[in-house]
């Protein structure tokens, strides 16, 4: 009798489609948005500095990308991140794209889902300190 009961129970479970729960497929994440960089200019050859990125939709694992390179990032709030930019990153005059990435979380269906990178709205302008500030201030170059 026990054997028949166990067999019927096994058939009922398998017949109903019972199995281990399936992992949720990653969902599209909320894209971070950069609205402001502080400071927004630097002079080539300056020492390292702390960059503050203000915006929205920053996850707890959001990362600041300086010219496409991930920087060690501190999340101050869901709308503010900071990173120390090394002097070597501003050694030469250039216009540098700054973005923020919300890394994906495998198997998560949460708000940040599969992650994403902001557009490079914020830009960090770097130029030689010898240029006239008044001639280039409108372009954000000092």
C-alpha positions as CSV (number, residue, x, y, z in Angstrom):
1,X,0.0,0.0,0.0
2,X,2.9,2.4,0.8
3,X,4.5,1.7,-2.5
4,X,1.3,2.6,-4.4
5,X,0.8,5.8,-2.4
6,X,4.3,6.9,-3.1
7,X,4.0,6.1,-6.7
8,X,0.7,8.0,-7.1
9,X,2.2,11.0,-5.3
10,X,5.2,11.0,-7.6
11,X,3.0,10.7,-10.7
12,X,0.7,13.5,-9.5
13,X,3.7,15.8,-8.8
14,X,5.3,15.1,-12.2
15,X,2.0,15.3,-14.1
16,X,1.3,18.7,-12.6
17,X,4.6,20.1,-14.0
18,X,6.1,20.5,-10.5
19,X,9.8,21.1,-10.6
20,X,12.4,23.6,-9.4
21,X,11.4,27.2,-10.0
22,X,12.9,28.8,-13.1
23,X,15.2,31.8,-12.8
24,X,13.6,35.0,-14.1
25,X,15.0,36.2,-17.4
26,X,16.9,39.5,-17.0
27,X,14.7,42.4,-17.7
28,X,15.8,45.7,-19.4
29,X,17.3,47.9,-16.8
30,X,16.8,51.6,-16.0
31,X,19.4,53.6,-17.7
32,X,21.4,56.0,-15.6
33,X,21.4,59.7,-16.7
34,X,24.2,62.2,-16.1
35,X,23.1,65.8,-15.5
36,X,26.1,67.5,-14.0
37,X,29.9,67.1,-13.5
38,X,31.6,68.9,-10.6
39,X,34.1,70.3,-11.3
40,X,33.3,70.6,-15.0
41,X,36.8,71.6,-16.2
42,X,40.4,70.8,-15.3
43,X,43.8,71.9,-16.5
44,X,46.2,69.4,-18.1
45,X,49.0,68.6,-15.7
46,X,46.9,69.3,-12.6
47,X,47.1,66.8,-9.7
48,X,44.4,64.1,-9.2
49,X,41.0,65.4,-8.2
50,X,37.6,64.1,-7.0
51,X,34.9,64.1,-9.7
52,X,31.3,64.3,-8.6
53,X,28.7,63.1,-11.0
54,X,25.1,64.2,-10.4
55,X,22.2,62.6,-12.2
56,X,19.5,60.0,-11.7
57,X,18.8,56.2,-11.7
58,X,22.3,55.3,-10.2
59,X,22.2,51.7,-8.8
60,X,24.1,50.7,-5.7
61,X,26.8,49.3,-7.9
62,X,27.0,52.1,-10.5
63,X,30.4,52.9,-11.9
64,X,31.8,56.2,-13.4
65,X,33.6,55.7,-16.7
66,X,36.3,58.2,-17.6
67,X,37.1,58.0,-21.3
68,X,35.6,54.5,-21.3
69,X,37.7,53.3,-18.3
70,X,35.9,52.2,-15.1
71,X,36.9,54.2,-12.1
72,X,36.7,53.2,-8.4
73,X,33.3,54.8,-7.6
74,X,31.6,55.8,-4.3
75,X,27.8,56.1,-4.3
76,X,26.9,59.1,-2.2
77,X,23.1,58.8,-3.0
78,X,21.0,57.4,-5.8
79,X,21.6,60.7,-7.6
80,X,25.3,61.3,-6.8
81,X,28.5,59.4,-7.4
82,X,32.2,60.3,-6.8
83,X,35.5,59.0,-8.2
84,X,39.1,60.1,-7.8
85,X,40.5,60.8,-11.3
86,X,44.3,60.3,-11.4
87,X,46.7,63.0,-12.6
88,X,47.8,60.7,-15.5
89,X,44.2,60.8,-16.8
90,X,44.4,64.6,-17.3
91,X,48.1,64.8,-18.4
92,X,47.3,65.8,-22.0
93,X,44.7,68.3,-23.4
94,X,41.6,66.5,-24.5
95,X,37.8,66.4,-24.3
96,X,36.9,63.4,-22.2
97,X,33.5,61.6,-22.3
98,X,32.2,60.7,-18.9
99,X,29.4,58.1,-18.5
100,X,27.8,56.0,-15.7
101,X,27.2,52.3,-15.9
102,X,24.7,50.3,-13.9
103,X,26.2,46.8,-14.1
104,X,23.7,44.1,-14.8
105,X,22.7,41.6,-12.1
106,X,22.4,38.1,-13.5
107,X,19.0,36.6,-13.1
108,X,17.5,39.7,-11.5
109,X,14.3,41.1,-12.6
110,X,14.6,44.2,-10.4
111,X,14.6,47.8,-11.3
112,X,18.2,47.8,-12.7
113,X,17.7,44.5,-14.5
114,X,20.4,43.8,-17.1
115,X,22.1,47.2,-16.5
116,X,23.1,49.9,-19.0
117,X,25.3,52.9,-19.6
118,X,24.3,56.5,-19.7
119,X,24.9,58.6,-22.8
120,X,28.0,60.7,-22.7
121,X,26.1,64.0,-22.0
122,X,28.6,65.0,-19.4
123,X,32.0,65.8,-20.8
124,X,35.1,66.8,-19.0
125,X,37.1,69.4,-21.0
126,X,40.9,69.4,-20.4
127,X,43.3,71.8,-22.1
128,X,46.6,73.4,-21.7
129,X,46.7,75.9,-18.8
130,X,48.4,78.4,-21.3
131,X,45.2,79.0,-23.2
132,X,43.3,82.2,-22.5
133,X,40.4,81.3,-20.2
134,X,38.1,84.0,-21.7
135,X,38.5,82.6,-25.2
136,X,37.6,79.1,-24.3
137,X,35.3,79.3,-21.3
138,X,32.2,78.9,-23.5
139,X,33.4,75.5,-24.6
140,X,34.1,74.5,-21.0
141,X,37.9,74.5,-21.6
142,X,40.3,76.1,-19.3
